[in-house]
């Protein structure tokens, strides 16, 4: 697994990764969201629940693995078990940047980030850590693995990853994709059938809601609800016509024998969970954070089958069970 | 016969063929290459050609001055101009580099008041220029801006307001300041001449009712490409008002409402019998896609590069498109999708596969060499390919060009620089050797992957028809570039970045550059001194160095060399040094 790069959809975030890495936690805490405090743990082995007070420190110590691990989760479709994420994260992740098998180190070796180089800081891993969003066109070769920047002379060895060129702090524009294409993919990244961007209008906050197995998406305006309860009852009404197992694959509404309470059961019971994708492109369970924080960070929602949600985090699952 | 008499006879023989007749004949000649040849025959043919020419194509706006053009060609109605070097598309050229249309427009207004068409690529165009254009040419009919910058939607508003005879407005992929969509509402209510409208890449909402009315009264509308803000629900209302459409670019194809609106869509597409080109389809889903099927029977060009289709739904779509000749897709279709291309599109000539996540090096996504191979087995007429992938092998490319020896354009982008053949770990030299050996008609080549000088030896030796070569992160020494410059007799454009080619390589092309359009070298090993030597030896070349902040004094970071009869640029910004 390669390093997902952190990108700003619109702007040209020039800040070098190390700055981003350390700013990130403080951004969160100073922004009042304190997502750090509410993050489900994906710490390194040996750490228990997130160290709330030392959130920043935890991230620093870990270099980038925190964010990177979570993105790992996202990229793999949230199917990796918790322990997989940790194992994949610890040694290999930080140092090879590919977080996977050795066979991929060839690819990982040619990491190119839009940020340019940082020295051998942060455990040698350079590059943004969050999400897999699109770059707006800034590219630049970065170092691999703590190789100190030297003058650009790519040697002609068979293993080019060992002789990555010097970092450039400026725009490189590789791969050669035209800016308009990058921008258009950035604002509408094609992830399955969903759009990740919540449309912001004046006073409305539309996010898309998909349900596994339903033939189309719905959109809800989060600003019209004041609490989780209102949201969930609205969703129940919206999706009550779809239930897997009750309907055909085209979602033909079959209301016989299906009541709102039944759907409630489905949602709160073992079949489905309501999840959302937050600003960091992580899939979280709905209901864990205060409502305002949720509306601020929710980009889209998905009613997913519980079996798929297991990978989210055991603690979240516990919470889910407790709700029953 | 005494010599004097013979000469008189000869002279008379030539002049009995009136110039007017010759001009009438030459007017039929459209190809600028043919016209170039004609103008070289003799003086009277040169004159006949220049009076009969109505369209001029200037491939490098700095190679000639507006004055020279207007002196030679007095009757121009249509101009195509290209400005910045191509690598400016990838942010390798700093902003405000030049290529401003202004001085050209001033000349046009004076010398070509009946100008009808202007097509610009990589030029800087301001709103003032657009307004000046709109007001200066009463017969103006067609404006096409591709990859230009410097203007905003205010400029478009001026065009819409004042160009009473506008037939074509094509605003593609420009870096413009999209302030609002109100420009579309500036077309007067009695305006009805539009035949081509392309605003697919603009991001602001236009007034839909205004668009609907516009489409309604422009009875000759053939090309309509809307932006993604036009919804799937709105699309049928446009389609029914444009029965003559041959090219359609849809807006968003996301179906947000239940099935009842689907039938309206299907009906609308049922009536689109003349479509040969389809694009757009952003946010398309498996559910909405089938509505298209009825309109696909005659499609020859399908541009799905904004539509993230998965292989299954893509394969189902292809079954309905047997006539495809050109196909652009995203790599979300993966190898399986490309297999479907091979199975369903035997007439395919052009394939472009764009990456969805070019900066995410997760190799689990996208296409590999197998997809390309599959296409090559099914589409033997393939002549143009642009392929972004993360892994490739020499053997795969050899197979591909064996299946499809007719390639004229082969652009392979292995996205990780210096990447070897992932199976053998060898350089990709043999792949490109196979390409240049098998594809004798090759005109354009872009190489990638781990490449030594051997690749360039092959190119110099075998690529006899090569006109454009793009090189990045390749080569081992000056020898590579020397081979290319010493070989390829038809080379016109050479663009190089991040390669270990230095002064020796640069100077080995002394004799060649005047026969080429341009040379670009960035982040190579060329020094200022090397460039100075080149400039001194070849006074008819413009040798320009773009200095980048913070770089070494003696390094020539970005070098742009081009032939010109206009002399050095007079509008060069401070960071462009003309040597």
Interface residues (C-beta under 8 A of the other chain):
Chain A: X1 X2 X3 X4 X5 X7 X75 X98 X104 X106 X107 X108 X110 X111 X112 X113 X114 X132 X134 X135 X137 X138 X139 X141 X152 X153 X154 X156 X158 X159 X160 X161 X165 X168 X169 X170 X171 X172 X173 X174 X175 X176 X177 X178 X179 X180 X181 X182 X184 X185 X187 X188 X189 X190 X191 X192 X193 X195 X215 X216 X217 X218 X219
Chain B: X87 X89 X90 X91 X92 X147 X173 X174 X175 X201 X203 X228 X254 X255 X256 X258 X282 X283 X285 X286 X287 X305 X306 X307 X308 X310 X330 X332 X354 X355 X356 X357 X358 X359 X360 X361 X362 X363 X388 X390 X413 X415 X416 X417 X418 X419 X420 X422 X425 X426 X427 X450 X452 X472 X473 X476 X498 X500 X523 X548 X550
